Amino acid sequence: MRTKIPHAIALGLGMLGASHAAMVITPTSITYTGTNPDSGLAGLDDESALIDGSGLSEPLTVDNIDFVTHANPVFSAPGNAWTTTDPGGGGSDFFASTLETVVFEIVFDQGYTLDTFYNWSYDFDEGAGNGNNIRTVNIEYGIGDFLGGSLTDVNFTTTENNFASTADLGGINADRLRITVTDNFFGEAGIGGGDRVSAAEFAFIGDNVGKVPEPSSAALLGLGGLAMILRRRK
């Protein structure tokens, strides 16, 4: 009998956990403050392009998010990405050229536990890549306000063209984020640009805050079996 009790516990709790699944989370709104976006390039000054799915090769799911690409626009018809001006001129380092900030505030439809930040790059059609892409951010977060906590020097993994860079958020609970960009990929060998801060799409992987998964019928049977075993031992 003793060997059946931990087995029943493992069966019941294991099945309860199995119904807890990650999801793709898209912000419902985004606002920008800081250095002027580039209104001279049509469509590159509207931050809503970063959360509307425009330019993505297919709708995002947990299974495909690592493989979905973003169709990089051209100067003549951008429309599906976002970038600042270049205060220091072409070839300069944006963060060495201005004291202004690059800040996004995004809001979700409810609170979520956020695990991974996905950020698709905008490479200006440069074959070698683009140093304009976001590399490091500071994040303030919370539910109802931005006082829940902060993350400093959150790093994105890469600036590979067309694909998303990812940053680990560690399971923070939030219904809003204030994202301050602190560095781009300027100066890396073989990567051009760096005179602007640019992005193409934001998305997240996570789950509902405080989600308690509903037990499946099989899990209930397992827990029922455990109750019967304990009753017989009395």
N, C-alpha and C positions, 0 to 999 in steps of 0.2 A: 504493500500500500504506500509506503513512504516514497517509493520511486515515482509514483504516479502524480503526487502533488506538485512538485516543481515542473513536471511535464505539462500538467494542465494549466499552471500559471503561465508558462512560456507560450503555450498555444493561444490562450486567451489574450494576453498582452501583446503578443506578436501580431495577431490579426487586427487588434485595435490600432497599432502603429502603422499597419500596412495601408490603412485608408487615408493617411496623412500625406498629401502629395503636393509637390511644388507647382507653381503656376507662373506664367508670364504676366507681369504687372506693368501696365502703361499709365503714365500720369494723365490726369484729366485736364490739367492746366499748367502753363509755364509762363513765367515772366522774367524779363532780363533787365539788369541795370549795370552800368559801367561804361567802359569805352564804347564809342558809337559803333553799332553794326554797320556794315558796308551797304548803305542805301544806293550807292552808285551801280551795284551789280544786282539787277532785278531779281527779287525773290530771296536774296541772301541776308535780308535784314528782318525777317519774320521768324522769331524763335518758335512759333507753333509748328514749323516744319520739322522740329526735332522730336515731336511726339505724335505725328499724324500718320506715320507709316509710309509716307511718300518716298519713293526711291527704293524701297525694300523689294527683294526679288520674290517674296511670298509672305503671307501672313505668318506672324511669329507663333511658335508653339515651343513647349519645353524640349521636344525631341529635335526640332530643326534649328533652334536659335543660334547654335554654334556654327551653322553652315550657311545661313541666310546672308546674302551679300546686299550691298547698297549700290545702286546705279549712280556713279559719280557724275554730276552734271558738268556742263561746259559753261564757260563765261557767257556765251551768247544766250543760253537758256538754262540758268541754274535751277531755281524754283523749288528744290527739295532738300536744301541744306542751309547752313547759317555760318556767317563769319564776321569778325570785326574788321575795322579798317586796319591799315598798317602804319601806325604813327611814326615809325622810324624809317619807312620806305622799304622797297624791295631788298631782300637779302639780309635784313636786320633781324635782331632777336627782339620779339615783341616785348618780353618782360624786362629787357634792358633799355627799352625805348619810351616807356610810359610809367607813371605812378598810378594810373587809373586801374580800376578793378574789372574783372569779368565774373559776374555773379548771376546765377540762375536760381529762381525759387520755383519749385515744382510741388504740386499738390495731387494727392491720390483721392479716389472716391471713398476710401475708408482706411483704417489702420492696417498695415501689413508688417510682417516680419521680413525684412529685406536682406537677402544673402549676397546677391551679385548684381553689379551695375554693368550694363552693356552699353557701349558707346561706339557707334559706327563712325568711321572716319570720312572726311571729305578731302580728297587729295588733289583737287584742281586739275585732274587729268594728268598729273605728273607721273610718268612711268616709274620713277625711282622712289616714289613715296612723298610724303609731305610733312615737314616738321611743324606745321601749324596745328596738328591734331593734339587734343588734350592729353597731357601726360600725368599731371598731379593735381589733386583737388583737396580742399578742406570742406567738410560737410557738417552743418548743424542740422539737427533733426528733432522731431518730437511728434506728439499727437495733440492737435489743437493749437500748438505754438512750436517754436524752435528751441525750447528749453529742455528737451529730453536728453540731450547729450551732444557730443561732437566727436568727429574723427579728423585727425590731422595727417597730412601727407599720404593720402590714399592714392596709390599708384596704379595706372592702367598698364596692362601687360605689353602692349605692342602698338605699332602704328601701321600695321599691314593694310595695304589698300583694299577697299571694298568690304573687308570683314570687320566684325566688331572687336574692339579691345574690351577687356574685362577687368573689373576691380572688385576685390573682396570687401563686403560691407559687414560681415561677421554676424548677421542676424539681428540687426537693429530694428526696434519697433517704431514705426513712424507713419503718419499720414501726410507728411510734408518734409521736404529737404531744401536747405539753402546751400547751394554748391558754389564755392569760390574757387575758380581756376587759378592755380599758383605756378604752373609751368606747362610749356608745350614741348614737342620733341625736337626743337631747334638744336642743331649742332651734332646730331648723331651721324656717324659715317654713312655716306651714301643716301642720306635723306635730305631733300630740298626744303625750301620754304622756311617757316619759323617766324615770319614778320607779322602774322596774324594769329588769332585763336579761332579755330574752326571745328565744326562738328556736323554730323548728318542725321543721327537718330539716337534717342535714348530709350532704353527699356530696362526692366529689372526682373530678376527671378526671386521668388520668395513665397510666402504663404500668409493667410489671414492671421492677424495678431490674436494670440490667445486661443487659437482654434483647438477645440476639443473634438476629435473625430468621433462620429457616431459609430457605435459598435455594430459590426456586421452580425448576421444571424449565426454564422459559424463561430464567431468570437463569443457570442452569448451562450452557445451550446458548450463551448469550452469552459466558460466561467460557471455554467450550471453544473457541469460535471465535477468541477472543483468543489462546489458547495456540497454535492452529494457525498464526495469522498470524505470531506471534513465531518459531515454529519454522521457517517458510519463509524468514524474513529472515536466519536464521543461515547 
